[in-house]
Amino acid sequence: MNPPAASQAHSVPRTTASSLLILVALWLTIYAAGMFTPPLLDDVDTIHAEAAREMLLRHDWVTLYTNGLRYLEKAPLMYWGLAASYEIFGISDWSTRLPLMLGVLALVLATYGLGCHAFGERGGFYSGLALITSIGPYIFTRFLIPDVLVGLWLTLSYYFFLRSLEEETPSRLTCWGFAAACALNVLTKGLIGLVFPIAAIGLYLLLTRNLRHLLKLRVVSSTVVFFVLAAPWHVLAALRNPPQGQARGFLWFYFVNEHIMRFLNKRVPPGYDTVPLVLFWAFLVLWLVPWAVFLPQALKNVPLRWRHLGSPLDRIGRANLLFFLWALVILLFFSFSTRQEYYTIPALPGVALLAGGWLARESAADATEADRRAGRRSSLVLMIVGIVAAVVGLALFSATRQPPRGVDLAELLKKNPQDYDFSLGHVLDFTPQALGLFRGPLLGACLSLLFGPIANWWMRRRGRPAWGNAALALMMVGLLTCVHVSFARFSPILSSHDLAVAIETVHLPGDLLVIDGEYHQASTLNFYTHVPVRVLHEPSGNLWYGEKFPDAPHVFETPQSFAALWSGPTRVFLWTDQDDPKELAGLPHFLLARSGGKAIFSNRQLRLPRL
């Protein structure tokens, strides 16, 4: 079902300075302001940051290294951006986050532009607004993963494809722009950057019985553009990392192990749990909160009936169908693969566009009473959910008490290490006692969830949906601010930054740092001290494959070799998350620092200098 003719998008999309200023202001408030805190986290945050730092130090823009070992599992584009930021601004927390935050801004503006093309200026604005104030993109840009950038290149890919449908003979700019966006996506996260757009577009052309359109897309020259951009790095990486020693080379590890075997959940070594399928699908809706409440009526605008698909679609119909397939392809792909909570993030721009198109239709001057009524119903549902959430939160607030001053948060949490392979696994660690440290942000979140949905429902009831949308956007600014404050307070659990600072105050050349566990558990030490670390663990995790190359430095220690080190003349620091590590049983050891449930021990008695 398509909107009335009066609500159709203009043939030439318009943009307005006020819309752009609002979106940029929201980005500055929500995203840019959070670049400076908290410190970077262990695991992917500092693993990826360290790879970019070593890229800059080695002046090697082809082969990634982390802790001195080859790190061949990732595509390079995000690391190029990080290394460039370090070169320009120096190495810091904020310069680490800057490229990804700029990627968020680019994604929001690209979504706005695509929305303008499909639904007119108001539709573009609401699409960008929904994306920048929804909870999913914010949560999964708190650490360095490239999924938001994947969404950016998909947005540009689908823009160029929609343009090609409107051109009698698609221009070189349109066809080559599509090829370039796909190439940049491949350089961002591998072959899914090509699989997703080809699958969605192929399904679109099949459903609309328009496969002949492929012949118009300058396939030969577009393919050349794609390979000119995407192939050189892959070729150089293969040439510089051939099979040698026990390593089977870049091609096997990157394409077979990290693409095919990961899809089949047979990757070596294992280390990625799979989110239950129903929960994975539900996350796509959850990550678009609060705007997901308007998706039921937005989906009614998707022309899925066979009689609609068999006839020519207008611009809005084409866009709605493509945006729906955009999300569907990603959901279906990962339904048959390993999956994490954030794998739906690249689908969010498409879902935000569906919601934004409907919000524009609802707020148009000629909107039907049925549309306004649907908006009020959704707002009522959101208000009920918001009130219930606020009441539950206020009950928790009243039941908690501020812990004694100086207490370590780790002492108040219940550890669930079996869940830590999931991105949000630490959420399950919370206890009522731990919540006492989060009373301020908890209260702020409750108030946001209480007043935002009520104001939205009231405004829609008075026939002012635009003001209702503004209330929801302001609610999310408050809610995401509370999320950021909570994240900063929880960060000592997720980061070993404070322990790295303690080591730096006493570290001397020649001292050794050893991690009692896997590298990713304390990768912060490597990044902040700029000192390679040893790992008291069998080769595993991120460093497993790089250790197989003949030129790999010595990184992994056995219990026997560690005991010899500890008893030798070299000063050694041991990171551990155990209160009484068995590796130190019977050996003299001295506590240097403790933070976030983790500790640094040394084989020499030390005193932290007074500041």
C-alpha positions in Angstrom: 0.0 0.0 0.0 1.5 3.3 -1.1 0.8 6.8 0.4 -1.4 9.3 -1.2 0.0 11.1 -4.2 0.4 14.3 -2.2 2.8 12.6 0.1 5.1 11.2 -2.6 8.8 12.2 -2.6 9.9 15.0 -4.8 11.7 14.0 -8.0 14.7 16.0 -6.8 15.4 15.3 -3.1 15.8 18.4 -0.9 17.9 18.9 2.2 17.5 21.7 4.7 20.2 23.2 6.9 18.0 23.0 10.0 17.6 19.2 9.7 21.3 18.8 9.2 22.1 21.0 12.1 19.8 19.1 14.4 21.3 15.8 13.4 24.9 17.1 13.8 24.0 18.6 17.2 22.6 15.3 18.4 25.8 13.5 17.2 27.9 16.0 19.1 25.7 15.6 22.3 25.4 11.8 22.2 28.5 10.5 20.4 31.3 13.1 20.3 30.9 14.1 23.9 31.5 10.4 24.9 34.8 10.0 23.1 37.0 11.0 26.1 35.7 8.5 28.7 36.0 5.8 29.9 39.4 4.3 29.2 39.6 1.7 26.5 38.5 -1.8 27.3 40.2 -5.2 27.3 39.4 -7.5 24.4 38.4 -6.1 21.0 38.7 -2.4 22.0 42.4 -2.5 22.8 43.2 -5.5 20.5 42.0 -3.4 17.5 43.6 -0.2 18.9 46.9 -2.0 19.4 46.8 -3.4 15.9 46.5 0.1 14.5 49.2 1.4 16.8 51.6 -1.3 15.6 50.6 -0.6 12.0 51.8 3.0 12.6 55.0 2.0 14.3 55.9 -0.6 11.7 54.8 1.5 8.8 53.2 -1.7 7.5 49.8 -0.9 6.1 49.2 -4.5 4.8 49.9 -7.0 7.5 48.2 -6.3 10.9 50.1 -7.2 14.1 49.1 -7.2 17.7 51.5 -7.8 20.5 54.2 -8.4 17.9 52.3 -11.3 16.2 50.5 -11.4 12.9 46.8 -10.6 13.2 45.4 -11.8 9.9 41.7 -12.3 10.7 40.4 -8.8 10.0 40.0 -6.5 7.0 42.1 -3.4 7.1 40.0 -0.3 6.5 39.1 0.4 10.2 42.7 0.0 11.2 43.8 2.4 8.4 41.5 5.0 9.9 42.8 4.4 13.4 46.4 4.6 12.4 45.7 7.9 10.4 44.0 9.3 13.5 47.1 8.4 15.7 49.4 10.0 13.1 47.5 13.2 13.1 46.3 13.5 16.8 48.6 11.2 18.7 47.7 8.0 20.6 44.9 8.6 23.1 41.5 7.4 24.1 39.6 10.0 22.1 41.8 9.7 19.0 41.1 6.0 19.1 37.4 6.6 19.1 37.3 9.5 16.7 37.3 7.5 13.4 34.4 5.3 14.5 32.5 8.4 15.8 33.0 10.1 12.4 31.7 6.9 10.8 28.5 7.2 12.9 28.1 10.8 11.7 28.6 9.7 8.1 26.1 6.9 8.5 23.5 9.2 9.9 24.0 11.7 7.1 23.9 9.0 4.5 20.7 7.6 6.0 19.3 11.1 5.9 20.3 11.5 2.3 18.8 8.1 1.3 15.6 9.0 3.2 15.4 12.3 1.4 15.7 10.4 -1.9 13.0 7.9 -1.0 10.5 9.8 1.1 11.3 13.5 0.8 13.1 15.8 3.3 10.9 15.0 6.3 11.3 11.3 5.7 15.1 11.7 5.5 15.2 13.7 8.7 13.1 11.2 10.7 15.2 8.3 9.4 18.4 10.0 10.6 16.7 11.0 13.8 15.6 7.4 14.5 19.1 6.0 13.8 21.1 8.5 15.9 18.8 8.3 18.9 18.2 4.6 19.0 20.0 2.4 21.6 21.7 -0.2 19.4 24.2 1.9 17.5 25.1 3.7 20.7 25.8 0.5 22.7 27.9 -1.1 19.9 30.1 1.9 19.3 31.3 1.9 22.9 34.1 -0.4 21.7 35.9 -0.8 18.4 33.9 -3.0 16.0 33.3 -2.1 12.4 29.6 -3.0 12.1 28.4 0.6 12.0 30.8 1.1 9.0 29.3 -1.9 7.3 25.9 -0.2 7.7 27.4 3.0 6.1 28.6 1.2 3.0 25.3 -0.7 2.6 23.4 2.6 2.8 25.5 4.0 0.0 25.2 0.8 -2.0 21.4 0.9 -1.8 21.3 4.6 -2.6 23.2 4.0 -5.9 21.0 1.0 -6.7 17.8 3.0 -6.2 19.2 5.7 -8.4 19.9 3.1 -11.1 16.3 2.1 -11.1 15.2 5.6 -12.0 17.7 6.1 -14.8 16.9 4.9 -18.3 20.6 4.0 -18.7 22.3 4.1 -15.3 25.3 6.5 -15.4 28.9 5.5 -14.7 28.7 7.5 -11.5 25.8 5.4 -10.3 27.2 2.0 -11.3 30.8 2.7 -10.3 29.6 4.3 -7.0 27.8 1.1 -6.2 30.9 -1.0 -7.0 33.1 1.3 -4.9 30.8 1.1 -1.9 30.8 -2.7 -2.1 34.6 -2.7 -2.3 34.9 -0.4 0.7 32.6 -2.8 2.6 34.8 -5.8 1.7 37.8 -3.9 3.0 35.8 -3.2 6.2 34.5 -6.6 7.1 35.3 -9.1 4.4 33.0 -10.9 1.9 29.8 -10.0 3.7 30.3 -6.5 2.2 29.6 -8.1 -1.1 27.2 -10.8 -0.1 24.6 -8.6 1.6 24.0 -6.1 -1.2 24.1 -8.7 -4.0 21.6 -10.9 -2.1 19.2 -8.1 -1.3 19.3 -6.6 -4.7 19.1 -10.0 -6.4 16.1 -10.8 -4.3 14.5 -7.4 -5.1 15.0 -7.9 -8.9 13.6 -11.4 -8.7 10.5 -10.4 -6.8 9.8 -7.4 -9.1 10.5 -9.6 -12.2 13.2 -7.2 -13.4 16.3 -9.3 -13.6 17.1 -7.7 -17.0 18.0 -4.6 -15.0 21.3 -6.3 -14.3 22.3 -5.8 -17.9 22.1 -2.1 -17.5 24.5 -1.9 -14.6 27.8 -1.7 -16.6 28.8 -5.1 -15.1 32.2 -5.2 -16.8 33.5 -1.7 -15.9 31.8 -1.9 -12.4 33.6 -5.2 -11.7 36.9 -3.6 -12.7 36.2 -0.7 -10.3 35.5 -3.2 -7.5 38.6 -5.2 -8.0 40.8 -2.1 -8.5 39.7 -1.0 -5.0 39.3 -4.3 -3.2 41.9 -6.6 -4.7 45.3 -4.9 -4.0 45.3 -5.3 -0.2 44.2 -9.0 -0.5 46.9 -9.7 -3.1 49.6 -8.0 -1.0 48.5 -9.7 2.2 48.7 -13.1 0.5 52.2 -12.3 -1.0 53.6 -11.1 2.3 52.0 -13.9 4.4 52.5 -17.1 2.4 52.3 -20.5 3.9 55.4 -21.0 6.1 56.3 -23.1 9.1 53.1 -24.3 10.7 51.1 -21.5 9.3 49.0 -22.1 6.2 49.2 -18.5 5.0 46.9 -15.6 4.8 44.5 -17.0 2.1 43.6 -20.1 4.2 43.2 -18.3 7.5 41.3 -15.2 6.1 39.0 -16.8 3.6 38.6 -20.4 4.8 38.9 -20.1 8.6 37.5 -16.6 9.1 34.7 -16.7 6.5 33.6 -20.2 5.7 34.5 -22.0 8.9 33.2 -19.2 11.1 29.9 -19.3 9.1 29.7 -23.1 9.8 30.7 -22.6 13.4 33.8 -24.6 12.8 36.3 -21.8 13.2 39.7 -22.6 14.8 40.1 -21.9 17.6 36.5 -21.6 18.8 35.6 -18.6 20.9 32.3 -17.2 19.7 29.1 -18.3 21.3 25.9 -18.1 19.3 22.9 -16.0 20.4 19.7 -18.0 20.3 17.8 -17.4 17.1 14.6 -16.0 18.5 16.6 -13.6 20.6 18.8 -12.6 17.7 15.7 -11.6 15.6 14.3 -9.7 18.6 17.5 -7.7 18.9 16.8 -6.1 15.6 13.7 -4.5 17.1 15.3 -3.8 20.5 18.3 -2.0 19.0 15.8 0.5 17.4 14.1 1.4 20.6 12.1 3.6 20.9 11.3 4.0 17.2 10.7 0.3 16.8 7.2 0.8 18.2 6.2 2.4 14.8 7.5 -0.6 12.7 4.2 -2.5 12.5 2.5 0.3 10.6 5.6 1.0 8.6 5.8 -2.6 7.4 2.3 -2.3 6.0 3.8 0.1 3.4 6.1 -2.6 2.1 4.6 -3.9 -1.2 4.9 -7.6 -0.6 1.6 -8.7 -2.3 2.3 -10.5 -5.6 -0.1 -8.2 -7.6 1.8 -5.2 -6.3 5.2 -6.7 -7.2 4.1 -7.5 -10.7 3.3 -3.9 -11.5 5.7 -1.0 -11.6 6.4 0.5 -8.2 6.7 4.2 -7.4 9.8 5.6 -5.7 8.4 5.0 -2.2 7.3 1.5 -3.0 10.7 0.6 -4.4 12.5 2.0 -1.4 10.2 0.3 1.2 10.7 -3.1 -0.5 14.5 -2.7 -0.7 14.8 -1.5 2.9 12.8 -4.5 4.1 14.9 -6.9 2.1 18.0 -5.2 3.4 17.2 -6.2 7.0 15.7 -9.6 6.0 18.8 -10.8 4.2 21.0 -10.0 7.2 18.7 -11.7 9.6 18.4 -14.8 7.3 22.1 -15.0 6.7 23.1 -15.1 10.4 20.1 -17.4 11.1 22.2 -20.1 9.5 25.6 -19.0 11.0 27.2 -18.1 14.2 25.8 -14.8 15.5 26.5 -12.2 18.1 24.1 -9.6 19.5 25.6 -6.8 17.3 25.4 -8.7 14.0 22.1 -7.0 13.3 23.6 -3.5 13.5 24.2 -3.2 9.7 20.5 -3.8 9.2 19.5 -0.9 11.4 19.7 1.9 8.8 17.2 0.0 6.6 14.8 -0.5 9.5 15.3 3.2 10.6 14.4 4.2 7.0 11.2 2.2 7.1 10.2 3.8 10.4 11.3 7.3 9.2 9.3 7.0 6.0 6.2 6.2 8.0 6.8 9.0 10.6 7.0 11.5 7.7 3.7 10.2 6.4 2.1 10.5 9.8 3.3 14.0 10.3 2.3 15.3 6.8 -0.4 17.9 6.6 -2.5 15.6 4.5 -2.0 12.5 6.8 -5.1 10.3 7.0 -6.9 9.8 10.3 -6.0 6.1 10.1 -2.3 7.0 10.2 -2.8 9.4 13.1 -4.8 6.8 14.9 -2.0 4.2 14.4 0.5 6.6 15.7 -1.5 7.2 18.9 -1.9 3.4 19.4 1.8 2.9 19.1 2.5 5.8 21.4 0.1 4.3 24.0 1.9 1.0 23.9 5.2 2.8 24.3 3.9 4.8 27.2 2.7 1.7 29.0 6.1 0.0 28.5 7.9 3.2 29.6 5.8 3.5 32.8 6.2 -0.1 33.7 10.0 0.1 33.1 10.2 3.3 35.2 8.2 1.8 38.0 10.5 -1.3 38.1 13.5 1.0 38.0 12.2 3.2 40.8 11.5 0.1 42.9 15.1 -1.0 42.4 16.3 2.5 43.2 14.4 2.5 46.5 15.6 -1.0 47.4 19.3 -0.2 46.8 21.7 1.8 49.0 24.9 3.6 48.2 27.8 1.2 49.1 30.5 2.4 51.5 33.0 4.8 50.0 35.9 3.3 48.2 34.4 -0.2 47.7 35.5 -2.0 44.6 32.6 -2.7 42.3 34.0 -6.2 41.6 33.3 -7.2 45.2 29.6 -6.5 44.7 29.2 -8.5 41.4 28.4 -12.1 40.8 30.8 -13.5 38.2 29.4 -15.5 35.2 32.5 -16.2 33.1 30.5 -18.7 31.0 28.6 -15.8 29.5 31.5 -13.5 28.7 31.9 -14.6 25.1 28.7 -12.6 24.5 29.1 -8.8 24.2 26.6 -8.0 26.9 27.5 -11.0 29.1 28.6 -8.9 32.0 25.1 -7.5 32.4 24.2 -10.7 34.2 26.8 -10.0 36.9 24.7 -7.3 38.5 23.4 -7.8 42.1 21.2 -5.5 44.1 24.3 -4.4 46.0 26.1 -3.5 42.8 23.2 -1.4 41.6 23.8 0.8 44.6 26.8 2.3 42.7 24.4 3.3 39.8 21.7 5.0 41.7 22.2 8.3 39.9 22.0 7.1 36.3 19.3 4.6 37.3 17.1 7.5 38.6 17.9 9.5 35.5 16.9 6.6 33.2 13.7 6.1 35.1 12.7 9.7 34.7 13.5 9.6 31.0 11.4 6.5 30.5 8.6 8.0 32.5 8.2 11.5 31.0 9.4 10.9 27.4 6.7 8.4 26.4 4.0 10.3 28.3 4.9 13.6 26.5 5.0 11.7 23.1 1.6 10.2 23.7 0.1 13.5 24.8 1.5 15.4 21.8 0.2 12.8 19.4 -3.2 12.8 21.0 -3.3 16.6 20.4 -2.4 16.1 16.8 1.2 17.1 17.0 3.2 14.0 16.1 6.3 16.1 15.2 6.4 17.4 18.8 5.9 13.8 20.0 9.0 12.7 18.0 11.0 15.6 19.6 10.0 14.3 23.0 11.2 10.8 22.2 14.5 12.2 20.8 15.1 14.2 24.0 14.2 11.1 26.1 16.9 9.2 24.3 19.4 11.9 24.9 18.8 11.6 28.6 18.7 7.8 28.6 21.9 7.5 26.6 23.6 9.9 28.9 22.7 7.7 31.8 24.0 4.7 29.8 27.3 6.5 29.3 27.7 7.4 33.0 26.9 3.8 33.9 29.3 2.4 31.4 32.1 4.7 32.7 31.4 3.5 36.3 31.4 -0.2 35.2 34.6 0.2 33.0 37.1 -1.0 35.7 35.4 -4.4 35.4 36.0 -4.4 31.6 39.3 -2.7 31.5 42.8 -3.1 33.0 43.7 0.5 32.4 44.2 1.3 36.1 46.5 -1.6 36.5 48.5 -0.5 33.4 48.9 2.9 35.0 50.2 1.3 38.2 52.7 -0.7 36.2 53.9 2.3 34.3 54.8 4.1 37.5 57.4 1.5 38.4 58.2 -0.2 35.1 61.9 -0.3 34.0 63.4 -1.4 30.7 63.7 -5.2 30.7 60.8 -5.9 33.0 58.3 -8.5 31.8 54.5 -8.4 31.8 52.7 -11.7 31.9 49.0 -12.3 31.6 47.6 -15.2 33.6 45.0 -16.2 31.1 44.3 -15.3 27.5 45.7 -12.2 25.8 42.3 -10.6 25.2 41.5 -10.6 29.0 44.2 -8.0 29.6 45.1 -6.5 26.2 44.8 -3.1 27.8 48.2 -3.6 29.4 49.8 -4.0 26.0 48.1 -0.9 24.5 48.7 1.5 27.4 52.2 0.5 28.5 53.4 0.0 24.9 55.2 -3.1 26.2 54.8 -6.5 24.6 53.3 -9.0 27.0 53.8 -12.7 27.7 50.8 -15.0 28.0 50.6 -17.8 30.5 48.4 -19.9 28.4 48.6 -22.4 25.6 48.5 -20.6 22.1 44.8 -19.6 21.7 42.5 -16.8 20.9 43.6 -13.8 18.9 47.3 -14.7 19.0 46.9 -18.4 18.1 47.6 -18.2 14.4 50.3 -15.5 14.5 52.3 -17.7 16.8 52.7 -20.3 14.1 54.8 -18.2 11.8 58.6 -18.8 12.1 59.4 -15.2 12.8 56.9 -14.9 15.7 58.4 -13.6 18.9 58.3 -15.6 22.1 54.9 -14.9 23.7 53.4 -17.9 25.3 54.7 -19.3 28.6 54.1 -22.7 30.2 53.8 -23.1 34.0 57.3 -24.5 34.1 58.9 -21.6 32.1 56.9 -19.1 34.1 58.1 -20.5 37.4 61.7 -20.2 36.0 61.1 -16.6 35.0 59.5 -15.7 38.4 62.5 -17.1 40.3 65.1 -15.6 37.9 66.8 -12.2 38.0 64.3 -10.4 35.8 61.5 -8.4 37.4 58.2 -9.8 36.4 54.6 -8.5 36.7 51.7 -10.9 36.6 48.2 -9.9 35.7 45.5 -12.2 37.1 41.8 -12.2 37.8 42.3 -14.8 40.6 42.5 -13.9 44.2 45.1 -16.6 44.9 46.6 -17.6 41.6 47.8 -21.2 41.6 50.8 -20.3 39.5 52.2 -18.4 42.4 51.6 -21.1 45.0 54.9 -21.6 46.9 56.6 -18.7 45.2 57.3 -15.3 46.8 55.0 -12.6 45.4 54.0 -9.1 46.2 50.8 -7.2 45.4 51.3 -4.1 43.3 47.8 -3.0 42.6 44.2 -4.3 42.5 41.2 -3.0 40.5 38.0 -4.3 39.0 38.5 -7.8 40.3 41.9 -8.0 38.8 45.4 -7.7 40.3 49.1 -7.2 39.5 51.6 -9.2 41.4 55.4 -8.9 41.2 58.3 -11.1 42.1 60.0 -8.1 43.7 58.7 -6.0 46.5 57.7 -2.6 45.1 56.1 0.6 46.3 54.1 2.9 44.2 55.6 6.4 44.2 53.6 9.1 45.8 52.0 11.5 43.5 
